[in-house]
Structure formats: C-alpha cells, structure tokens
C-alpha cells in the first residue's frame, strides 16, 4: 500500500505513538515491526485497531471513503463487526490478513471497516439488507455498496476461498453489468426504506396486546430445559422482564413456574460463569451448558435487573446471589479507574475459544485439598473426559438448594463452604492468559449498567451498588456531556468520540431516573429531562412520531428500531423514559410523545406482540401504573417510597413538595379524601397496627375552617402478618388527594409493590 506522503507521515506518527510495548496484531512482521499500517491506526475503536496492520487498504466509515469510491468508480466493500466477535477474528485471520485477498480488495474495491458498537444505526441499516438477501444475519457482516452507499449484495462470514471467488464475481459484474447492479441497489434501498416504515393502526393499543405477547412467549416455553427457544439459546432479557412484570401483576401458576425454571436453568448452566460471575452471551446448545464465551456488558446489566426483580417477586436467595455475582464481576473486572464500564471481553484466549474458562479434573484435584476437590467435582459435574473439547465447563447438574438438601445441610452452610473454594479457583484462573477486554466505554451500555446497579442497590439494600451507579453517572456526565447539545457515544482511554445515538440518550436518561428514584436528588431529574428534550429534538421523525436511531447523513436510509433484539429497542426505552418523566415532572407533553411512539409501532405490535416485549412492558405501566416501591403523585410533587424495615414492619415515606399538602388519615370534614393505606384484594398478607402521623391544623384559601393536613415528610408504619408460608411480594394501595393553597387535584390511588 502506497499512501500520499502527508497521510503516510500521520500513519508513521500514530504507530510511533503506540510506544515500545506495542504488539501489532498481524502475522506480517519484520524485526517485530508491522509490514503494513493502514488508516485504521488513526481510529479509537479497539475493533478497528485490530485491523490496522492488515494488508487491506481499510478506510473508516466516512464521506472520504465514499467520495473516493465515486471518483474511482469502484464498489464499496463494507465489513462490520466488533472487537470480541469470534467469527470476526476468524475472517480476519483467513481473509483480511491474506495478501491474495488484499490485492483484490485494494485493486477493485474501496474497503470500509465499521465497529457496530460505535455505529449501531449503520449496522442496523445494512443488517436489514443482509437479512433480506440471505434470510439470516450475524457478524462479521459483509456488504457490497455503490458509491452513494446503497447496498446491492451482502452476507456474513466467508471462508477465504469462497470470499476470493465472490470478490472476483462482483468485480466482473461491476465491469460488465454495471447498470443491473445500480438498479438492484435502488430496489434494495427502496425495500429497506419500506421495511423501516412504521405501520400505525387506528385502534389504540390495550392490555390485549400485552396478554397476547405473554401467551406467545409461553407457547415457546421449553419445558425440559427452560427458556423460550431452541438452540442457540439467548437469555432474551426483554422477554424475561415483561414476564416478570406480568407475574407480579397477574399471579398464576404457569408463568411463575416457567420463569423460575428458566432463571434457575440459566444460573446453573455453563452460560453462567460459575467461578467468576457474570454471563456469557448465549448458549450454543439447548441445555444452557456450552456458551459462546464472550461476555457483553449489556448482558450483565439486563440479567442483573432480571434476577433482582425475580428475587423481589419470589424471595429466592439464589436469585439474589446471581445478582451479586454478576455485578461484583463487573465492578471487579470491567470497571475503569474513573468508574465507567468496559464493553466486553472476548471468547478467545491463546487462540482458542473458551480456554480461559474450562477446567480439567486433575487441575482441580491438584489445586484444592482432596475433600474440597471432591466437593467441587461432585457439585459442578466435573468428569475426567470433560464436556467441552476434553475439558469441563463448570455447571450445576442440580441447584445449590437441591445439593444442600441432598447433603441434609442448610443452604447457607453449603455456600459458606463453597465460596472460599470458588475464590481459590478464580485466583488460579487469573494466572492464565485472559481474553481480550474491549475497554471502550459506550454511553448507552453504561447507562444500562447504572440502571442495573441502582435497581439492585435498592432491591437488595446494597449501598455499594448504589454508590457505584452514582459514580459512573458522574463520570459519564463529566466525560460524555461537555455541554448542551452534545453527548458523545464512546470514550476510549479518556478520549470521547462519535456523536451520541438515540439509544445513548435513552439509556443514560433511564439511568438518571433510576438514580432519582433512589434519593430524590433533583439534579438527576433535571439531567434526565435535559437529555430527553435533546433526544426528541435530534431524533424525532415528525411524520411517524417515532425516533430515528441516528443522524448519519451518509446512510442511504435512517433506521428506527422498534422491536427488541439482544437489547430492548431504543424506541421502547424512550417510551419508558418519557412516561416516567411525565409522572415525575407533571409535564403531559412527555406522556404525549411516549403515546405517539407506541402508536407509530402499533400495527407492527399487533402482528407480532412478543417481538416488542420491552415496549409492551411500558404500555402495561401506562395503563396500570408502575410497579415497585417508588411512586409519584400530584405530577411529581409527591414522592412515595415503601420498604420493609424488617420482615414484619412496613414503612411508607411520603415526601410532599413545598406549597402542597394532603389530607390527614382522619380529615375534619366528611367530604374530604382521607390518606389511607391498604392491601390490594386477595393479598396473602395482613396489615396490623397501622400508625399514621399526627396531623397539622392549617387554614387554606378555599376552606373557611381549619383542615387536618400532612405536609413535608410523612411516615406511615404498620405491622405485617403473612397468611401462609410463601406469601410473596406485598402489593399496597395508597389513597391520597393533593392540594395547594388554591385548589385540589383529583384523588389518586397509588400502587406500591415491595
């Protein structure tokens, strides 16, 4: 590759700046120095930097590359992947490090490399095309485009020989049937734009859509292994969160059983890192045993939320244990010195997938005392022949509770013996060559983890999680938000880059609202509202009411995501954010915007409800109120928190903004609405000895006689009694009416769940 002198000087300077400890990721070396260095050396993406010494003349995503394609009348080869992608590594080694492949690409194509985690909108646009062409998608994604960015062919991973053949055929077609390719590109672009269009329906969505989604999911329930699909099995957190919310609101038998089975199977399987905590991305088999070993930050975030809510619903201590193991792993191994969170760790180490995580029986016997080794070997199903390429993926053939029962000991006694042994295994494992860590900080994914930490800190009463969430939010605001109008998506080694996409705004806003719920700090509410306003201003598609993923002018289409993938869609998170902002600020325009997003996708939701699980969970909240211990009334002027101070003592705190009041439990006038707490119907709990505070006698303008009122902070306490052994969550109703000096609002009934 020969570059103009100015560019070559920049590349040489960037390489020199890497320092003497730099190890180029390439087999093309001379005296330890790379033979090739391309434009990707100037980028701040770990994935792009992995390809900086390929013999391919890579360009980053940008107008310069497309301008060059138009000037030279060459097609664009677009390769999209991410730093911890196993098959991306395979294609790099087989093809992009292959000089024969590089010669064809450099001679006849403009080659562009994109990190999908930096540019999710670019990934979404071209993934739609690949799905249309081949019927499936994945990474690495390989697309062929015209000079104006319109795709005419695409696929995923290609072995080297197949890839060379494909490149030659596309070059020949570009030369001989150029006009046919242009027509095909126009047709595909039009098809993608039609696919991206939302299909609103006249009828308003109701609870029937939520119920239909739950029914669809349960129809796919794997009664043998848990989960809601065949292999490969993904956790599918949006579905799990919807099912947990449905189980909280509408108790029954089938749904809780399916959830408990699925969550236990995942926690016991190899998809769960039994030694170090956290979850691998998915299981390749139907039993959750053999994972694809990469660990993504977003899986840790959403599964921590899932298991925390499952613990709130069931009280199963093993669910709480999974939450702690997962978040402790992130805080220990995926957290920067400033408090931000890294994106992922690789599946590979020492050239093999999973080698960091697997064990031999002899290795365990050598490491631990004989009795302890026997205990671990039995507990985790370790055998001499192994269950994965001659080694063992540790898993639990039976639950820890069942193991304790079989040994006739309390669960805690078993855990007290197990945990020091797991620590020994982890410390030994840390001496191995670890997988690569993608240490870029993504704003959206950090927002997800902050939300998880805040919710877990609240539900499990673990201040260290809440403190870590506050620290991370401060770091993000400081590093990624230099001023109004700007939110950066990525931070790598202290340098922020890539303008924020819609999901960055939505997830960071969701995190700030979770922190506001913890302590009522008005700064967090102000920050959330500021980001939400900016999100609507930047990404709102006026014609549909939905939000675009980004504002990339190079893209041939501007995608908007509605249905869930591995993550909830950005629009679904926006519905949650906007609906919650409306309840916390009293601004109806936020609720209106949330309603328009739901309406925009209503036709698609009616066709396939379960694909919109996170959005339907928010519809459920709009129709039935939020679930949980934190609620708001009087347009945010009243903040309510319920908690159990111990197993049988209920405490409800009501914080009333200055200038507002509510009637006391025993108003002096018969026509006034009393403040009262009671259990919801058919509750397995009983309220005993409810204590309301003493009222203040105050005069207001609209009433001639003094009123018995509550103002400021109000504390209500009660004794609880369970009517049977496994009583489950406590569902309460708080009745109140908020007034100021001039008028009263309509009475409200607030639903609380603890």
C-alpha positions, 0 to 999 in steps of 0.5 A: 500500500502506497499512501500520499506522503502527508497521510503516510507521515500521520500513519508513521506518527500514530504507530510511533505513538503506540510506544515500545510495548506495542504488539501489532496484531498481524502475522506480517512482521519484520524485526517485530515491526508491522509490514503494513499500517493502514488508516485504521491506526488513526481510529479509537475503536479497539475493533478497528485497531485490530485491523490496522496492520492488515494488508487491506487498504481499510478506510473508516466509515466516512464521506472520504471513503465514499467520495473516493469510491465515486471518483474511482468508480469502484464498489464499496466493500463494507465489513462490520463487526466488533472487537470480541466477535469470534467469527470476526477474528476468524475472517480476519485471520483467513481473509483480511490478513491474506495478501491474495485477498488484499490485492483484490480488495485494494485493486477493485474495491474501496474497503470500509471497516465499521465497529457496530458498537460505535455505529449501531444505526449503520449496522442496523441499516445494512443488517436489514439488507443482509437479512433480506438477501440471505434470510439470516444475519450475524457478524462479521457482516459483509456488504457490497455498496455503490458509491452513494452507499446503497447496498446491492449484495451482502452476507456474513462470514466467508471462508477465504476461498469462497470470499476470493471467488465472490470478490472476483464475481462482483468485480466482473459484474461491476465491469460488465453489468454495471447498470443491473447492479445500480438498479438492484441497489435502488430496489434494495434501498427502496425495500429497506426504506419500506421495511423501516416504515412504521405501520400505525393502526387506528385502534389504540393499543390495550392490555390485549396486546400485552396478554397476547405477547405473554401467551406467545412467549409461553407457547415457546416455553421449553419445558425440559430445559427452560427458556423460550427457544431452541438452540442457540439459546439467548437469555432474551432479557426483554422477554424475561422482564415483561414476564416478570412484570406480568407475574407480579401483576397477574399471579398464576401458576404457569408463568411463575413456574416457567420463569423460575425454571428458566432463571434457575436453568440459566444460573446453573448452566455453563452460560453462567460463569460459575467461578467468576460471575457474570454471563456469557452471551448465549448458549450454543446448545439447548441445555444452557451448558456450552456458551459462546464465551464472550461476555457483553456488558449489556448482558450483565446489566439486563440479567442483573435487573432480571434476577433482582426483580425475580428475587423481589417477586419470589424471595429466592436467595439464589436469585439474589446471589446471581445478582451479586455475582454478576455485578461484583464481576463487573465492578471487579473486572470491567470497571475503569479507574474513573468508574465507567464500564468496559464493553466486553471481553472476548471468547478467545484466549491463546487462540482458542475459544473458551480456554480461559474458562474450562477446567480439567479434573486433575487441575482441580484435584491438584489445586484444592485439598482432596475433600474440597476437590471432591466437593467441587467435582461432585457439585459442578459435574466435573468428569475426567473426559470433560464436556467441552473439547476434553475439558469441563465447563463448570455447571450445576447438574442440580441447584445449590438448594437441591445439593444442600438438601441432598447433603441434609445441610442448610443452604447457607452452610453449603455456600459458606463452604463453597465460596472460599473454594470458588475464590481459590479457583478464580485466583488460579484462573487469573494466572492464565492468559485472559481474553481480550477486554474491549475497554471502550466505554459506550454511553448507552451500555453504561447507562444500562449498567447504572440502571442495573446497579441502582435497581439492585442497590435498592432491591437488595439494600446494597449501598455499594451498588448504589454508590457505584451507579452514582459514580459512573453517572458522574463520570459519564456526565463529566466525560460524555456531556461537555455541554448542551447539545452534545453527548458523545457515544464512546470514550476510549482511554479518556478520549470521547468520540462519535456523536451520541445515538438515540439509544445513548440518550435513552439509556443514560436518561433511564439511568438518571431516573433510576438514580432519582428514584433512589434519593430524590436528588433533583439534579438527576431529574433535571439531567434526565429531562435535559437529555430527553428534550435533546433526544426528541429534538435530534431524533424525532421523525415528525411524520411517524412520531417515532425516533430515528436511531441516528443522524448519519447523513451518509446512510442511504436510509435512517433506521428506527428500531422498534422491536427488541433484539439482544437489547430492548429497542431504543424506541421502547426505552424512550417510551419508558423514559418519557412516561416516567418523566411525565409522572415525575415532572407533571409535564403531559407533553412527555406522556404525549410523545411516549403515546405517539411512539407506541402508536407509530409501532402499533400495527407492527405490535399487533402482528407480532406482540412478543417481538416488542416485549420491552415496549409492551412492558411500558404500555402495561405501566401506562395503563396500570401504573408502575410497579415497585416501591417508588411512586409519584403523585400530584405530577411529581410533587409527591414522592412515595417510597415503601420498604420493609424495615424488617420482615414484619414492619412496613414503612411508607415515606411520603415526601410532599413538595413545598406549597402542597399538602394532603389530607390527614388519615382522619380529615375534619370534614366528611367530604374530604379524601382521607390518606389511607393505606391498604392491601390490594384484594386477595393479598396473602398478607395482613396489615396490623397496627397501622400508625399514621402521623399526627396531623397539622391544623392549617387554614387554606384559601378555599376552606373557611375552617381549619383542615387536618393536613400532612405536609413535608415528610410523612411516615406511615408504619404498620405491622405485617402478618403473612397468611401462609408460608410463601406469601410473596411480594406485598402489593399496597394501595395508597389513597391520597388527594393533593392540594395547594393553597388554591385548589385540589387535584383529583384523588389518586390511588397509588400502587406500591409493590415491595 
